[in-house]
Amino acid sequence: MKIISRRKLRDFWTRKDCEDSKQPLLSWFKEVEKAEWKTPADVKDLYGSADFVGEGRIVFNVGGNKYRLVVWVKYSIKLVLIKWVGTHKEYDKIDVTKMGLPAVQKAPIKKASRRKKK
């Protein structure tokens, strides 16, 4: 899988109160990078405790459930987008079902010009 936004993980594990999250987050990253998920069942095979919270969002327990990682997955293009990472306590304060999703950009529709003939 292609993972976007590794920087969010790095920014998190460099926090003074979360330095012990580095190894579990790197392990997650390396495992997912090698994975070839085609369906949510493939995710569950690798991470049985993963929670599917709608519209492609998945919550992972990391570091013995001390940390939470929220991602968005697009199986058809083998993409994992890291949306949020935090402590379990911080996770309890957010609503992942309202977490923004990537906008799907559509090609603009050109309207025919209706000019009056002179």
PLY file of the C-alpha trace (Angstrom):
ply
format ascii 1.0
element vertex 118
property float x
property float y
property float z
element edge 117
property int vertex1
property int vertex2
end_header
0.00 0.00 0.00
1.10 3.57 -0.61
0.95 5.55 2.64
0.61 9.30 2.56
1.58 11.60 5.39
4.27 9.72 7.30
5.16 13.15 8.65
2.09 13.04 10.93
3.55 9.94 12.56
6.99 11.52 12.93
5.51 14.73 14.36
3.63 12.65 16.90
6.48 10.41 18.08
8.74 13.44 18.56
6.35 14.88 21.15
7.94 14.67 24.60
4.97 12.74 26.02
4.81 10.24 23.11
8.39 9.23 22.38
7.58 5.58 23.16
5.17 5.53 20.18
7.97 5.62 17.59
8.65 1.88 17.37
4.98 0.76 17.27
4.14 3.40 14.65
7.13 2.46 12.51
6.16 -1.20 12.77
2.61 -0.36 11.67
3.97 1.71 8.77
6.28 -1.05 7.53
3.59 -3.74 7.78
1.00 -1.68 5.94
3.49 -0.58 3.29
4.05 -4.27 2.44
0.35 -5.16 2.58
-1.91 -5.46 -0.45
-5.36 -4.73 0.90
-8.19 -5.23 -1.54
-11.06 -5.29 0.99
-11.71 -4.51 4.67
-11.40 -8.26 5.32
-7.72 -8.02 4.31
-7.23 -5.31 6.94
-8.95 -7.45 9.58
-6.67 -10.39 8.71
-3.64 -8.28 9.61
-5.20 -6.14 12.35
-8.07 -7.93 14.06
-8.73 -5.02 16.43
-9.09 -2.44 13.62
-12.38 -0.53 13.78
-14.14 0.51 10.58
-15.92 3.79 11.22
-17.42 4.50 7.81
-16.51 5.97 4.43
-13.13 4.23 4.25
-11.98 5.36 7.70
-10.22 2.84 9.94
-9.04 3.23 13.53
-5.99 1.22 14.64
-4.89 0.60 18.21
-1.13 1.13 18.42
1.36 0.51 21.19
-0.79 -1.78 23.30
-3.87 0.41 22.82
-2.04 3.42 24.28
-2.26 5.25 20.95
-4.83 5.51 18.18
-4.26 5.98 14.49
-7.02 7.03 12.08
-6.55 6.46 8.36
-8.59 6.63 5.19
-8.20 3.77 2.72
-8.97 3.67 -1.00
-8.58 0.01 -1.88
-8.92 0.42 -5.65
-5.73 2.51 -5.87
-3.92 0.91 -2.89
-3.79 4.15 -0.94
-3.69 4.77 2.82
-3.96 8.37 4.00
-3.01 9.06 7.61
-5.67 11.39 8.96
-4.90 11.57 12.68
-2.69 10.07 15.38
-2.98 10.64 19.12
-3.22 9.16 22.56
-6.20 7.10 23.61
-7.27 10.01 25.84
-7.07 12.48 22.92
-9.02 10.05 20.73
-11.88 10.05 23.21
-12.31 13.79 22.53
-12.69 13.59 18.74
-15.44 12.34 16.44
-13.80 10.28 13.70
-17.07 10.00 11.79
-16.88 13.73 11.13
-13.19 13.75 10.25
-12.66 15.27 6.82
-12.14 13.04 3.84
-10.12 13.79 0.72
-12.11 15.74 -1.83
-12.66 13.96 -5.09
-11.96 16.50 -7.75
-14.21 16.38 -10.77
-13.48 17.87 -14.14
-15.27 21.17 -14.61
-18.33 21.05 -16.81
-18.19 23.51 -19.66
-21.48 25.12 -20.44
-22.30 26.06 -23.97
-22.23 29.76 -24.53
-25.61 31.27 -25.48
-24.73 34.46 -27.22
-27.36 36.36 -29.09
-26.74 36.78 -32.79
-26.63 40.34 -34.02
0 1
1 2
2 3
3 4
4 5
5 6
6 7
7 8
8 9
9 10
10 11
11 12
12 13
13 14
14 15
15 16
16 17
17 18
18 19
19 20
20 21
21 22
22 23
23 24
24 25
25 26
26 27
27 28
28 29
29 30
30 31
31 32
32 33
33 34
34 35
35 36
36 37
37 38
38 39
39 40
40 41
41 42
42 43
43 44
44 45
45 46
46 47
47 48
48 49
49 50
50 51
51 52
52 53
53 54
54 55
55 56
56 57
57 58
58 59
59 60
60 61
61 62
62 63
63 64
64 65
65 66
66 67
67 68
68 69
69 70
70 71
71 72
72 73
73 74
74 75
75 76
76 77
77 78
78 79
79 80
80 81
81 82
82 83
83 84
84 85
85 86
86 87
87 88
88 89
89 90
90 91
91 92
92 93
93 94
94 95
95 96
96 97
97 98
98 99
99 100
100 101
101 102
102 103
103 104
104 105
105 106
106 107
107 108
108 109
109 110
110 111
111 112
112 113
113 114
114 115
115 116
116 117
